Amino acid sequence: MFLFSGRRRPHLSHALDDADLGRILKSLSEAPRPGGIGMTDLHIARMADLLRRTGADDWDRRAHRFAVLAEATAHSGAPNGWLAREPDSADAMLLYAWAELVRGVRSGGMRDARVAIGYCYRAADLCPTDPNPWVVVLGISRLERDRRSMPAIWREVLARDPQHREAHLQMLGHLSPEEGGSRMQVLEFVDVVRARTAADAPTAAVELTAAVDQHRSVLARGGVEALMARDFWSQPSMAGVLDEVAQRWPQPGFLRHARALADLNLLAYALVTAERRREAAQVFPLLEGRVTAWPWALRGDPVEAFLDAQTRSVR
């Protein structure tokens, strides 16, 4: 098709624009060579080296890499193997705990939340300025519905990184009506984040994420509310959110954080859903076919949903 001339066909991308991380993920999917080094040992060495080279205080990039590696290794022996080899490594502890959180999310509950949290606390002791161990504790507490602990953990994250993307998305989910919060709590949280967030910060997508999730919730309720959802994005407040980000985010170099392409996927999805296809057509080329599972999975298979939306927008 003409859409892919000189470009890769749309594909699910976990690494996004992180080429070094992408090479690690590729190696994880390769079968071990006969007579070669054990694949787990090779993975551990490569992951450890990647995380060491990330930068001691690049919390945003570290969070992206840890999250993706945890997803990729949650059902492998790599996190346990690394921890067994280097029991005093903060990175090994954090990957183990993050992988346990991923397993817990997939299965609906933690195998042993206490052990995972314990490794987070040990990692935090070894690197007191790193917010990521606290982010994992935040995620575990959310999964375990430990609402009393959330405010204190949230403060620990903010003290280390006030613009931590993953932490803000965890809190957004925690405050949602589906998890015992309310729509009012979500709106109040979004207002606070908006007031203290630069337009190009890693947390810039919190407001649009909340809007897309609200739209999903309205559709899921069915009935008259679902019928009214067609007017959702034309409401002044929602249209205003889209107007602002559609103007800024596609500008060259405007979004620079590790998951900028995930935010651009979100923008493309919202524009297509709002029937603003001409604007969406300006966003799709920036993605170069790199698809994120969320929010495209809300329309079915993420890659097929992306491809359909891109085709319709260009036409």
Secondary structure, DSSP 4 states (H G I P E B T S, - for coil): -GGGTTSPPPEE-SSTT-HHHHHHHHHHTSPPPTTS--HHHHHHHHHHHHHHTT-TT-HHHHHHHHHHHHHHHTTSSHHHHHHHH-TT-HHHHHHHHHHHHHHHHHHTS-S-HHHHHHHHHHHHHHSTT-SHHHHHHHHHHHHTT-TTTHHHHHHHHHHH-TT-HHHHHHHHHHTSGGGT--HHHHHHHHHHHHHH--TTSTTTTHHHHHHHHHHHHHHHH-HHHHHHGGGGGGSHHHHHHHHHHHHHTTSTTS--STTHHHHHHHHHHHHHHTT-HHHHHHHHHHHTTEE-HHHHGGGSSHHHHHHHHHHHHH-
